Amino acid sequence: MFRRTFWFTAGAAAGVWATTKVNRKLKQLTPESLAAQAADKAIETGHKLKDFALDVREGMVRREAELGGALGLEAPVDPELPVQRHYAVEAAEPAAHPDTYRTLPRNSYDHNSNNRNEDH
């Protein structure tokens, strides 16, 4: 009698466990869940690309400054020449929180009314 009760209970427990596992997997494969997972991955990839672009920009500015110093481009400029451009670089300090990301500098044309992406 105990053997039958044991095996009945073991079978019922295995059935409940398997049903729970299958239902969780089915919920993960719904279109809404797949869309949310894809959106999360896209946002994460976008932040990584933005950080990479900021690192490249920072390296470019540093190298430009090194080359300018080596070539003597930092010498006093003739006042009749156009003004030399100066680039601002964000400090290369790590993010305070792993989910915090650096921001790209804004250009003046970002806020201009001549936005080419708006519907006409």
Buried (B, 14 or more C-beta within 10 A) or exposed (E): EEEEEEEEEEEEEEEEEEEEEEEEEEEEEEEEEEEEEEEEEEEEEEBEEBBEEBEEBBEEBEEEBEEEEEEEEEEEEEEEEEEEEEEEBEEEEEEEEEEEBBEEEEEEEEEEEEEEEEEE
